[in-house]
Amino acid sequence: MKEKIRIASGQGFWGDRVDAPIDQVRKGPIDYLVMDYLAEVTMSIMQKQKMRDLNQGYARDIIPLMKQILPDLMEKNVKVITNAGGVNPFACRNALFEIAEKMGIKGLKIGVVYGDNIIEKIDEFLETGTLLKHMESGEKLSEVRDRLYSANVYFGAGPVVEALQQGAQIIITGRVTDTGLTLAPMIHEFGWKFDEYDKLAAGIIAGHIIECGAQVTGGNFLAGWKEVPDMARIGFPIIEAFPDGNFCVTKHENTGGLVDLRTVKEQLLYELGDPTDYITPDVVADFTSIRLSQEGKNKVRVSSVKGKPATDCYKVSISYSDGWTCIGRLTYAWPEALEKAQKADEVIRQRIQDLGLEFEEIFTEYLGINGCHGPLSHPVKDPNEVILEIGVRGSNYKHLEQFSREMIPLVLCGPPTVTGFAAGRPRPKEVVAFWPALMRKDLVTPQVDVKSI
Amino acid sequence: MKIKLLELAHARSGDKGDTANVGIIAYKPEYYPFLKEVLTPERVKKHFEGICYGKVERFELPNLDALNFLLHQALGGGGTQTLRHDAQGKTFSTALLRMEVDVPEDLARKWGFHKS
């Protein structure tokens, strides 16, 4: 058994810095590179792509990335675990094999974790009494059945461990939790059992700490953002994990950013619910058990984590079409910038009324005045400019389309000194809404397929 | 003495559907018991009037000198349907830190705050 493994985060979301994973592989020693590409909205985008082209439906960015780092991975024996597979992990693997062959790479083993995509089985579930009720509202899924885009079960570390045990060097998954991607190599390397809850919980907390990439190494760091060194070359986080469940949060030495108690605490609290009940498919972790200590420069030790058994349900993330929004902006200049923007808002609302456009909501904010903190904002005296932002939401596409043609005419028909319309009229955007639900674990089985070239 | 929370704590916020979470961390362990006493869910709910339309839940993390607040119905429907500029409540952290709290004079002096 290894005494320590180094697990590096290469991506906090699909669209994160493209050179981050390259730096993680090249700027110092690591054993595993984990990359999270899937936000809730991502699955619906990928499902639409797959409907148009059966070879699509995964995070395509991983292909050019792998072209760059495959030789490094092979040479240094670094393993990659990523949920880049989206709704089409096999197509992702095929594309990876294709570039590996072109590069003359031999003996590459890639595992696929699948079975999470249940969109084709929804009717079967609904007919046999699995109602997939909305976790918060309690509504039945049948209410929106005809508008579904995607439905995926969140799997945990289990199937990833299985793929590692079969010798996969790269593991492409569908919807596996961000935290499970990080926990899996610990279970695999240290031989943890699935009832060692404290250790599993530690691995989950390690995953939570690095799942948002640089947000723990000095990015979005409120307590000390001015002291963050070399933000343009910010280092992404690395977990040094030990067999007893303790671990350190750190980063490569020759990179920007910083890791201290404050950065780790901020990230621990990110998107947290009840801290004593952090539910994952693998274990329920208790954030109030965490002990932190500064171990050295840019190194924080995390210890004494406690966990308890997982629940008997998987979370399911379902997306469906839920109308349209359209958000338009215009910039008004000094003097009386806010008054002009307010007048324009009044005019638009009158136009909406006169044209008989029906919306579920019309919402106005003044950027520079109250765009972030709404009614909590303090008054701003005599601003140099104000951006009027008006948004509408509704289910009648024609009405949104008509609204989108109402903003720009204000340039000639409305209050003076207005600019910022060069990008043209705002476009209506489809709302893809989420339907979180639970389903019994025994109704769906994670699948693993490992293949080599 | 009136002190802005901004001077006593840092914070990070995020979203889950239409619920925003705001985690607030005392800069010094000695501030934590005071924050725990004054930052009741009711007070935070009142502070976010006009933004948060549901209940406010509070969780304690004494090990991190931190409190975690869940603000329900606070993101205009949340995620993809909200019309708010801050669709994911990313800036709710400093919105909470705008709050002014009354620190007893002796405590304020002990912590090194002086009347300006």
Boltz contact constraints between the chains, C-beta under 6 A:
constraints:
  - contact:
      token1: [A, 222]
      token2: [B, 10]
      max_distance: 6.0
  - contact:
      token1: [A, 223]
      token2: [B, 10]
      max_distance: 6.0
  - contact:
      token1: [A, 265]
      token2: [B, 25]
      max_distance: 6.0
  - contact:
      token1: [A, 265]
      token2: [B, 64]
      max_distance: 6.0
  - contact:
      token1: [A, 266]
      token2: [B, 12]
      max_distance: 6.0
  - contact:
      token1: [A, 269]
      token2: [B, 12]
      max_distance: 6.0
  - contact:
      token1: [A, 269]
      token2: [B, 23]
      max_distance: 6.0
  - contact:
      token1: [A, 269]
      token2: [B, 66]
      max_distance: 6.0
  - contact:
      token1: [A, 269]
      token2: [B, 68]
      max_distance: 6.0
  - contact:
      token1: [A, 270]
      token2: [B, 12]
      max_distance: 6.0
  - contact:
      token1: [A, 270]
      token2: [B, 14]
      max_distance: 6.0
  - contact:
      token1: [A, 271]
      token2: [B, 14]
      max_distance: 6.0
  - contact:
      token1: [A, 272]
      token2: [B, 21]
      max_distance: 6.0
  - contact:
      token1: [A, 272]
      token2: [B, 68]
      max_distance: 6.0
  - contact:
      token1: [A, 274]
      token2: [B, 59]
      max_distance: 6.0
  - contact:
      token1: [A, 275]
      token2: [B, 59]
      max_distance: 6.0
  - contact:
      token1: [A, 275]
      token2: [B, 61]
      max_distance: 6.0
  - contact:
      token1: [A, 275]
      token2: [B, 68]
      max_distance: 6.0
  - contact:
      token1: [A, 288]
      token2: [B, 61]
      max_distance: 6.0
  - contact:
      token1: [A, 288]
      token2: [B, 63]
      max_distance: 6.0
  - contact:
      token1: [A, 290]
      token2: [B, 63]
      max_distance: 6.0
  - contact:
      token1: [A, 363]
      token2: [B, 83]
      max_distance: 6.0
  - contact:
      token1: [A, 365]
      token2: [B, 85]
      max_distance: 6.0
  - contact:
      token1: [A, 371]
      token2: [B, 85]
      max_distance: 6.0
  - contact:
      token1: [A, 372]
      token2: [B, 86]
      max_distance: 6.0
  - contact:
      token1: [A, 372]
      token2: [B, 91]
      max_distance: 6.0
  - contact:
      token1: [A, 373]
      token2: [B, 95]
      max_distance: 6.0
  - contact:
      token1: [A, 374]
      token2: [B, 51]
      max_distance: 6.0
  - contact:
      token1: [A, 375]
      token2: [B, 50]
      max_distance: 6.0
  - contact:
      token1: [A, 376]
      token2: [B, 95]
      max_distance: 6.0
  - contact:
      token1: [A, 376]
      token2: [B, 98]
      max_distance: 6.0
  - contact:
      token1: [A, 389]
      token2: [B, 85]
      max_distance: 6.0
  - contact:
      token1: [A, 391]
      token2: [B, 83]
      max_distance: 6.0
  - contact:
      token1: [A, 393]
      token2: [B, 83]
      max_distance: 6.0
  - contact:
      token1: [A, 431]
      token2: [B, 80]
      max_distance: 6.0
  - contact:
      token1: [A, 431]
      token2: [B, 81]
      max_distance: 6.0
  - contact:
      token1: [A, 432]
      token2: [B, 80]
      max_distance: 6.0
  - contact:
      token1: [A, 433]
      token2: [B, 81]
      max_distance: 6.0
